[in-house]
């Protein structure tokens, strides 16, 4: 059986759990990370030298990087609705997944670490403000995209792009910053949270 190593409070772990739930794939999860077994433990770094969660273990096959795990699971189980096989259709999904992993994550990281994780290394008010402003700017961009083409990130169909973006939008809404008024984005989040598989992530109340 597939094992997913990582704590539910990790947004990247929840991506993988949501993917498993959409596929209907049974799995076992082990708590690793903050508050649990340390990811610097040699048993963990033997699986992922980066010492980050999640890690997926399927027999002898070991994979890390959350978006890569999600793509592998969708492809492995023939879920072309979640990740199309046609190159152009797949590229449209992966574009938003890469945007989430690069632009969006880099925008929210400082503000989130300061205001939610209470990190002592993230205490610069100017840096917090700049992070929150950039986060809002990108949410405005996503809201405009949904208004012009929705209801999902790549048109009518729900895909992996919506899982990674949906969890990021939830994090934005639950972080104590001043939020731009973005009704299309709010409606998008409500639609995603109503999916039965979303509840299986264990992260309905998580930022």
PERA-V443268 format. One record per pair of residues at least 24 apart in sequence whose C-alpha atoms are under 8 Angstrom apart, sorted by sequence separation. I is the first residue (numbers start at 0). J is the second residue. If there is no record, write none. Layout:
i = [I	I]
j = [J	J]
This chain:
i = [1	2	3	4	5	6	106	107	0	1	2	3	4	5	6	106	0	1	2	3	4	5	6	107	165	0	2	4	5	6	106	107	106	6	162	66	138	161	103	173	174	173	66	103	172	170	171	151	170	134	146	150	169	15	145	142	145	12	139	142	143	11	12	142	11	139	142	145	9	135	141	135	131	6	131	138	5	4	5	4	5	3	4	15	3	4	14	15	18	22	3	4	14	2	3	12	15	19	1	2	11	15	18	22	1	2	11	14	18	1	22	0	1	95	0	115	92	114	115	92	114	91	96	111	96	99	107	95	99	92	92	93	96	92	96	99	95	80	81	82	80	81	82	80	81	70	69	115	66	18	18	17	14	14	14	10	10	21	20	20	17	20	17	20	17	16	17	16	14	13	13	13	7	7	8	7	10	8	8]
j = [25	26	27	28	29	30	130	131	25	26	27	28	29	30	31	131	26	27	28	29	30	31	32	133	191	27	29	31	32	33	133	134	134	35	191	96	168	191	134	205	206	206	100	137	206	205	206	187	206	171	183	187	206	53	183	181	184	52	179	182	183	52	53	183	53	181	184	187	52	178	184	179	176	52	177	184	52	52	53	53	54	53	54	65	54	55	65	66	69	73	55	56	66	55	56	65	68	72	55	56	65	69	72	76	56	57	66	69	73	57	78	57	58	152	58	174	152	174	175	153	175	153	159	174	160	163	171	160	164	158	159	160	163	160	164	167	164	156	157	158	157	158	159	158	159	159	159	206	163	159	162	162	162	163	166	166	167	196	196	197	196	199	197	200	199	199	200	200	200	200	201	202	200	201	202	202	206	205	206]
